[in-house]
């Protein structure tokens, strides 16, 4: 190719590269200012400052050029201004848009003594022949997430076996009212549990806490004032119970379906610049949960099931990668990323509860999934420090979401739970026991 042709091509490519570099630099500057201001004013102050600095720089660069050429330095300014402006403009309602009512169960709203107003669901015992006198309460995971349709089906199964089943969506989750961001703490979650049992007004309750709900239940067992309200407790696949546990790094269960299952389909808020920036910077710890970039209600409205990505697949065994059930409907799905992050931070910042947990006397059972995506030490820490745990049930063939509607998994999980609640022989071996923890962890079960 003649040099007369190569040189213009090279110059054009060089100018394009400079424009691209300038655009990237301005976007990075904007994001840095968003972080420094914690997203104040929906990011508009950071946008204005970036645009102002970029305009001054463009004027300085074009000061000795001819009139048409003076406009060239403004090209990256205009492009970057358009890109960064999209981070400042909401694309969903900024007032909370709650999920519609479920067709198969009534939604009640209870105001608790703590000030929380929570959505409550009740499944009366459907078996006239066998009715258990002690109410059963379910604490779902999240930590600030609506109760999935899969979970509702499992609770219906327990009601058909004669249990009087109650569950509630924790403050900020599902159809429950939001709290000010600084009120989302793990201790508030425990106080809400105690207030819920008091509001129920039926004496002590049996309770099943799953995942983040298991962490709430563990901390309730360590608080004698709350534990006094509990008859029997089932801690299933718990999250970390305190700061020292949260900072443990260790192995997980047998391989899950993460990275094996087909990609999740559906709309994603993380493909929208505003929410990709907000959620990404929060996840990195560069924005606080109460950032001024997006409000709590807007973030809840924007977040979709597809945004969870491979997190859903991680709750299933690798062998189930190509038959993962639909856990929820798009209309019922609800997750609060900022409030969940805030509660997780309060757990990480909390001191050890092991001394208090060792004094717990509430009869308890621990459930562990074979293909758990949880760090094993989160569960074994509970087992090691709660002498009132009477049995551990290692659930073969299931992942973190143990009652998932596949095969007979719901029936098997229900059999384990009900056997403990009725003080009947366990369907599975009591494994691991406290003394078996070192071998259990060494064998990477």
C-alpha positions as CSV (number, residue, x, y, z in Angstrom):
1,X,0.0,0.0,0.0
2,X,1.5,3.4,-0.9
3,X,2.7,5.6,1.9
4,X,0.3,8.4,0.7
5,X,-2.6,6.0,1.6
6,X,-1.1,4.6,4.8
7,X,-0.3,7.9,6.5
8,X,-3.9,9.3,6.4
9,X,-5.2,5.9,7.7
10,X,-2.6,6.0,10.6
11,X,-3.5,9.6,11.4
12,X,-7.2,8.8,11.4
13,X,-6.7,5.8,13.7
14,X,-4.5,7.8,16.0
15,X,-7.1,10.6,16.3
16,X,-9.8,8.0,17.0
17,X,-7.7,6.4,19.7
18,X,-7.1,9.8,21.3
19,X,-10.9,10.5,21.3
20,X,-11.6,7.1,22.8
21,X,-9.0,7.5,25.4
22,X,-10.4,10.9,26.3
23,X,-13.9,9.5,26.6
24,X,-12.7,6.7,28.8
25,X,-10.8,9.1,31.0
26,X,-13.8,11.3,31.5
27,X,-16.0,8.3,32.3
28,X,-13.4,7.2,34.9
29,X,-13.3,10.7,36.3
30,X,-17.0,10.8,36.6
31,X,-17.1,7.4,38.4
32,X,-14.4,8.6,40.7
33,X,-16.4,11.7,41.6
34,X,-19.5,9.5,42.1
35,X,-17.5,7.4,44.6
36,X,-16.0,10.5,46.4
37,X,-19.5,12.1,46.8
38,X,-21.2,8.7,47.5
39,X,-23.5,9.3,44.5
40,X,-25.0,12.5,46.0
41,X,-27.9,14.0,44.1
42,X,-28.3,10.9,41.9
43,X,-24.8,11.5,40.5
44,X,-25.7,15.0,39.0
45,X,-23.0,16.9,41.0
46,X,-20.4,14.4,39.8
47,X,-21.7,14.8,36.2
48,X,-21.7,18.6,36.4
49,X,-18.1,18.7,37.7
50,X,-16.9,16.2,35.1
51,X,-18.6,18.2,32.3
52,X,-17.3,21.5,33.6
53,X,-13.7,20.2,33.8
54,X,-13.9,18.6,30.4
55,X,-15.3,21.8,28.9
56,X,-12.5,23.9,30.3
57,X,-10.0,21.4,29.0
58,X,-11.6,21.4,25.5
59,X,-11.6,25.2,25.4
60,X,-7.9,25.3,26.4
61,X,-7.0,22.8,23.7
62,X,-8.8,24.6,21.0
63,X,-7.7,28.1,21.9
64,X,-5.1,28.5,19.0
65,X,-7.1,26.5,16.4
66,X,-9.2,27.9,13.6
67,X,-12.9,28.2,14.2
68,X,-14.0,24.8,12.8
69,X,-11.1,23.0,14.4
70,X,-12.0,24.4,17.8
71,X,-15.0,22.1,18.0
72,X,-12.9,18.9,17.6
73,X,-11.8,18.7,21.3
74,X,-15.5,18.8,22.3
75,X,-16.3,15.5,20.6
76,X,-15.1,13.3,23.5
77,X,-16.8,15.8,25.9
78,X,-20.2,15.3,24.2
79,X,-19.8,11.6,24.0
80,X,-18.8,11.2,27.6
81,X,-21.5,13.6,28.8
82,X,-24.1,11.4,27.1
83,X,-22.7,8.2,28.5
84,X,-22.4,9.5,32.0
85,X,-25.8,11.2,32.0
86,X,-27.4,7.8,31.6
87,X,-26.1,6.9,35.0
88,X,-28.0,9.9,36.5
89,X,-31.4,9.2,35.0
90,X,-33.8,6.7,36.7
91,X,-35.5,4.2,34.3
92,X,-37.8,2.6,36.9
93,X,-40.2,4.2,39.4
94,X,-38.4,5.7,42.4
95,X,-41.2,5.0,44.8
96,X,-41.5,1.4,46.0
97,X,-43.5,-0.8,43.6
98,X,-44.6,-3.8,45.7
99,X,-45.3,-7.3,44.1
100,X,-49.0,-8.0,43.5
101,X,-50.9,-10.3,45.8
102,X,-50.3,-14.0,45.5
103,X,-53.3,-16.0,44.1
104,X,-53.0,-18.9,46.5
105,X,-52.6,-17.2,49.9
106,X,-53.8,-14.0,51.5
107,X,-51.2,-11.3,52.4
108,X,-51.7,-9.8,55.9
109,X,-49.7,-6.8,57.2
110,X,-48.6,-6.8,60.8
111,X,-47.2,-3.8,62.6
112,X,-44.5,-5.1,65.0
113,X,-43.5,-3.5,68.3
114,X,-40.1,-2.8,66.7
115,X,-41.7,-0.4,64.2
116,X,-41.4,-2.8,61.3
117,X,-44.5,-3.5,59.2
118,X,-44.2,-6.9,57.6
119,X,-46.1,-9.1,55.1
120,X,-47.4,-12.2,56.8
121,X,-48.7,-15.5,55.3
122,X,-50.6,-18.2,57.1
123,X,-51.2,-21.8,56.1
124,X,-53.6,-23.4,58.6
125,X,-53.3,-27.1,59.2
126,X,-55.0,-28.9,56.3
127,X,-54.9,-32.4,57.8
128,X,-57.9,-32.8,60.1
129,X,-56.6,-36.0,61.5
130,X,-53.2,-34.8,62.6
131,X,-52.9,-31.3,64.0
132,X,-49.8,-30.1,65.8
133,X,-50.5,-27.7,68.6
134,X,-47.3,-25.6,68.4
135,X,-47.2,-23.0,65.6
136,X,-44.5,-23.3,63.0
137,X,-42.6,-20.2,61.7
138,X,-40.4,-20.1,58.6
139,X,-37.6,-17.5,58.2
140,X,-36.6,-17.3,54.5
141,X,-33.2,-16.4,53.2
142,X,-32.1,-13.2,51.4
143,X,-31.4,-11.6,53.8
144,X,-33.9,-9.0,52.4
145,X,-35.7,-11.0,49.8
146,X,-39.3,-12.0,49.1
147,X,-40.4,-15.5,49.8
148,X,-40.2,-17.5,46.6
149,X,-43.0,-19.6,45.2
150,X,-40.9,-22.7,45.7
151,X,-40.7,-21.9,49.4
152,X,-44.5,-21.3,49.6
153,X,-45.0,-24.8,48.1
154,X,-42.8,-26.3,50.8
155,X,-44.8,-24.6,53.5
156,X,-48.0,-25.8,51.9
157,X,-46.7,-29.3,52.2
158,X,-46.0,-28.9,55.9
159,X,-49.5,-27.5,56.4
160,X,-51.0,-30.6,54.7
161,X,-49.1,-32.6,57.4
162,X,-51.0,-30.8,60.1
163,X,-48.7,-27.9,61.0
164,X,-50.1,-24.4,61.6
165,X,-47.6,-22.5,59.4
166,X,-46.7,-18.9,59.5
167,X,-44.1,-17.0,57.6
168,X,-43.3,-13.3,57.1
169,X,-41.1,-11.4,54.7
170,X,-38.5,-9.6,56.7
171,X,-38.6,-5.8,56.8
172,X,-37.8,-4.4,53.3
173,X,-38.3,-7.7,51.5
174,X,-41.3,-8.7,49.3
175,X,-44.5,-6.9,50.4
176,X,-43.1,-5.7,53.7
177,X,-42.5,-2.0,54.2
178,X,-39.1,-0.5,53.8
179,X,-37.0,0.7,56.7
180,X,-34.5,3.7,56.7
181,X,-31.3,2.2,55.5
182,X,-29.4,2.6,58.8
183,X,-32.0,0.5,60.5
184,X,-31.2,-2.7,58.5
185,X,-29.1,-4.6,61.0
186,X,-28.8,-8.2,62.0
187,X,-29.8,-7.3,65.6
188,X,-33.0,-5.6,64.2
189,X,-33.8,-8.8,62.3
190,X,-33.5,-10.8,65.6
191,X,-35.7,-8.2,67.4
192,X,-38.3,-8.4,64.6
193,X,-38.4,-12.2,65.0
194,X,-39.1,-11.8,68.8
195,X,-41.7,-9.2,68.1
196,X,-43.4,-11.4,65.4
197,X,-43.7,-14.3,67.9
198,X,-45.2,-11.9,70.5
199,X,-47.6,-10.5,67.9
200,X,-48.6,-14.1,67.0
201,X,-49.6,-14.5,70.6
202,X,-49.7,-18.3,70.6
203,X,-46.8,-19.0,73.0
204,X,-43.6,-20.7,72.0
205,X,-43.1,-21.6,68.4
206,X,-41.2,-24.1,66.3
207,X,-39.0,-22.4,63.8
208,X,-37.1,-23.2,60.6
209,X,-34.5,-20.6,59.5
210,X,-33.0,-21.1,56.1
211,X,-29.7,-19.5,54.8
212,X,-29.7,-15.9,55.9
213,X,-32.8,-16.8,58.0
214,X,-30.6,-19.5,59.6
215,X,-28.1,-16.8,60.6
216,X,-31.0,-14.8,62.2
217,X,-32.2,-17.9,64.0
218,X,-28.7,-18.8,65.3
219,X,-28.3,-15.3,66.8
220,X,-31.8,-15.7,68.3
221,X,-30.7,-18.9,70.0
222,X,-27.7,-16.9,71.5
223,X,-30.1,-14.3,73.0
224,X,-31.9,-15.8,76.0
225,X,-34.7,-13.2,75.8
226,X,-35.5,-14.3,72.2
227,X,-34.7,-18.0,72.7
228,X,-37.3,-18.2,75.5
229,X,-40.0,-17.7,72.8
230,X,-38.7,-20.8,70.8
231,X,-39.8,-24.4,71.4
232,X,-37.6,-26.1,68.8
233,X,-35.3,-24.6,66.2
234,X,-34.1,-26.0,62.8
235,X,-31.1,-24.2,61.4
236,X,-30.8,-25.0,57.7
237,X,-27.8,-24.1,55.5
238,X,-27.0,-21.0,57.7
239,X,-25.1,-17.9,56.6
240,X,-22.3,-16.6,58.9
241,X,-23.4,-16.0,62.4
242,X,-21.0,-13.2,63.4
243,X,-17.9,-11.3,62.3
244,X,-15.3,-14.0,63.0
245,X,-17.3,-16.6,61.1
246,X,-18.0,-14.3,58.2
247,X,-14.2,-13.8,57.7
248,X,-13.5,-17.5,57.6
249,X,-12.3,-18.8,54.2
250,X,-12.8,-22.4,53.6
251,X,-14.2,-25.0,51.2
252,X,-17.8,-25.5,50.2
253,X,-19.8,-28.6,49.6
254,X,-19.8,-31.0,46.6
255,X,-19.8,-29.3,43.2
256,X,-22.8,-27.1,42.5
257,X,-24.4,-26.2,39.1
258,X,-22.7,-22.8,39.1
259,X,-21.0,-22.2,35.7
260,X,-22.7,-25.4,34.4
261,X,-26.3,-24.4,34.1
262,X,-27.6,-22.6,31.0
263,X,-27.3,-18.8,31.3
264,X,-30.3,-17.2,33.0
265,X,-32.6,-15.4,30.6
266,X,-34.7,-12.3,31.2
267,X,-34.3,-8.6,31.7
268,X,-31.3,-7.4,33.8
269,X,-31.0,-4.1,35.5
270,X,-27.2,-4.6,35.4
271,X,-27.4,-4.0,31.6
272,X,-28.7,-0.4,32.3
273,X,-25.7,1.9,32.9
274,X,-27.4,3.5,36.0
275,X,-27.9,0.3,37.9
276,X,-24.8,-1.4,36.6
277,X,-22.8,1.4,38.1
278,X,-24.7,1.6,41.3
279,X,-24.9,-2.1,42.1
280,X,-21.3,-2.7,40.9
281,X,-19.8,0.0,43.0
282,X,-21.8,-1.1,46.0
283,X,-20.7,-4.6,45.6
284,X,-17.1,-3.4,45.5
285,X,-17.6,-1.4,48.6
286,X,-17.0,1.9,46.9
287,X,-20.6,3.1,47.5
288,X,-22.4,2.8,50.8
289,X,-25.8,1.0,50.8
290,X,-27.5,4.3,51.5
291,X,-25.8,5.9,48.5
292,X,-27.4,9.0,47.0
293,X,-26.9,7.6,43.5
294,X,-30.1,5.4,43.7
295,X,-32.7,5.2,46.4
296,X,-33.5,2.0,48.2
297,X,-37.0,1.8,46.6
298,X,-35.6,2.4,43.1
299,X,-33.0,-0.3,43.5
300,X,-35.6,-2.8,44.7
301,X,-37.8,-2.0,41.7
302,X,-34.9,-2.3,39.3
303,X,-33.3,-5.6,40.5
304,X,-34.5,-8.7,38.7
305,X,-34.1,-12.5,39.1
306,X,-31.8,-12.5,36.1
307,X,-29.5,-10.1,38.0
308,X,-28.7,-12.9,40.4
309,X,-27.0,-14.7,37.5
310,X,-25.2,-17.9,38.6
311,X,-26.2,-17.4,42.2
312,X,-29.4,-19.4,41.6
313,X,-27.6,-22.2,39.9
314,X,-25.2,-22.4,42.8
315,X,-28.1,-23.6,45.0
316,X,-28.4,-26.8,43.0
317,X,-26.1,-29.9,42.6
318,X,-24.0,-30.1,39.4
319,X,-26.1,-33.1,38.3
320,X,-29.2,-30.9,38.2
321,X,-27.6,-28.2,36.1
322,X,-29.9,-28.7,33.2
323,X,-33.1,-29.1,35.1
324,X,-33.0,-26.2,37.6
325,X,-36.7,-25.3,38.3
326,X,-38.1,-21.8,38.1
327,X,-37.9,-20.7,41.7
328,X,-40.2,-17.8,41.4
329,X,-42.4,-15.7,39.1
330,X,-41.3,-12.4,37.7
331,X,-44.2,-10.7,39.5
332,X,-43.4,-12.2,42.9
333,X,-39.6,-11.9,42.8
334,X,-38.3,-9.2,45.1
335,X,-34.7,-8.6,46.3
336,X,-33.2,-5.5,48.0
337,X,-29.5,-5.5,47.2
338,X,-28.7,-2.4,49.3
339,X,-30.5,-3.5,52.4
340,X,-29.1,-7.0,52.1
341,X,-25.6,-5.6,51.8
342,X,-26.2,-3.4,54.8
343,X,-27.3,-6.4,57.0
344,X,-24.3,-8.4,55.8
345,X,-22.0,-5.6,56.8
346,X,-23.5,-5.5,60.3
347,X,-22.8,-9.3,60.6
348,X,-19.2,-8.9,59.4
349,X,-18.7,-6.0,61.9
350,X,-20.3,-7.9,64.9
351,X,-18.2,-9.6,67.6
352,X,-18.3,-13.3,68.3
353,X,-21.6,-14.7,69.6
354,X,-20.0,-18.1,70.4
355,X,-19.9,-17.5,74.2
356,X,-23.6,-16.7,74.3
357,X,-24.5,-19.5,71.9
358,X,-22.7,-22.1,74.2
359,X,-25.3,-21.2,76.9
360,X,-28.3,-21.8,74.6
361,X,-30.6,-24.6,75.8
362,X,-33.3,-24.5,73.1
363,X,-33.4,-27.9,71.3
364,X,-32.0,-27.4,67.8
365,X,-31.2,-29.3,64.7
366,X,-28.7,-28.4,61.9
367,X,-29.4,-29.2,58.2
368,X,-26.5,-29.3,55.7
369,X,-26.8,-29.9,52.0
370,X,-24.4,-32.2,50.1
371,X,-23.8,-29.7,47.3
372,X,-23.9,-26.6,49.5
373,X,-22.6,-23.3,48.1
374,X,-22.1,-22.0,51.6
375,X,-18.7,-22.1,53.3
376,X,-18.8,-25.2,55.4
377,X,-17.4,-23.5,58.5
378,X,-20.5,-21.3,58.6
379,X,-22.5,-24.4,59.5
380,X,-19.8,-26.2,61.6
381,X,-19.3,-23.0,63.7
382,X,-22.9,-23.3,64.8
383,X,-22.5,-27.0,65.5
384,X,-19.3,-26.5,67.4
385,X,-20.7,-23.8,69.6
386,X,-24.4,-24.8,70.2
387,X,-24.5,-27.7,72.6
388,X,-28.3,-27.8,72.4
389,X,-28.0,-29.1,68.8
390,X,-29.4,-32.6,69.2
391,X,-28.9,-33.9,65.6
392,X,-27.3,-32.9,62.3
393,X,-28.9,-34.1,59.0
394,X,-26.5,-34.2,56.0
395,X,-28.9,-34.0,53.1
396,X,-27.6,-36.1,50.1
397,X,-28.4,-35.2,46.5
398,X,-29.4,-31.6,47.1
399,X,-27.8,-28.2,47.0
400,X,-28.3,-25.1,49.1
401,X,-32.0,-24.9,48.2
402,X,-32.9,-28.3,49.7
403,X,-36.7,-28.1,49.1
404,X,-36.7,-27.4,45.4
405,X,-39.5,-29.4,43.9
406,X,-37.2,-31.9,42.1
407,X,-37.8,-35.6,42.6
408,X,-38.8,-36.3,46.2
409,X,-36.6,-33.5,47.7
410,X,-39.5,-31.6,49.3
411,X,-40.8,-34.8,51.0
412,X,-37.3,-35.7,52.2
413,X,-36.7,-32.3,53.7
414,X,-40.1,-32.3,55.3
415,X,-39.5,-35.7,56.8
416,X,-36.3,-34.5,58.4
417,X,-37.9,-31.4,59.8
418,X,-41.0,-33.0,61.1
419,X,-39.2,-35.9,62.7
420,X,-37.1,-33.5,64.8
421,X,-40.1,-31.4,65.7
422,X,-42.0,-34.4,66.9
423,X,-38.9,-35.8,68.6
424,X,-39.1,-38.9,66.5
425,X,-36.1,-41.0,65.2
426,X,-34.1,-39.1,62.5
427,X,-34.6,-40.3,58.9
428,X,-30.8,-39.9,58.3
429,X,-27.7,-40.6,60.4
430,X,-26.7,-37.9,62.9
431,X,-23.8,-36.6,60.9
432,X,-21.6,-34.8,61.4
433,X,-21.6,-34.6,65.2
434,X,-19.5,-32.0,67.0
435,X,-16.6,-34.5,67.4
436,X,-16.7,-35.3,63.7
437,X,-16.2,-31.7,62.5
438,X,-12.4,-32.0,61.9
439,X,-12.9,-35.2,59.7
440,X,-15.9,-33.7,58.0
441,X,-13.9,-30.6,56.9
442,X,-10.8,-32.6,56.1
443,X,-12.7,-34.9,53.8
444,X,-14.3,-31.9,52.0
445,X,-17.8,-33.3,52.3
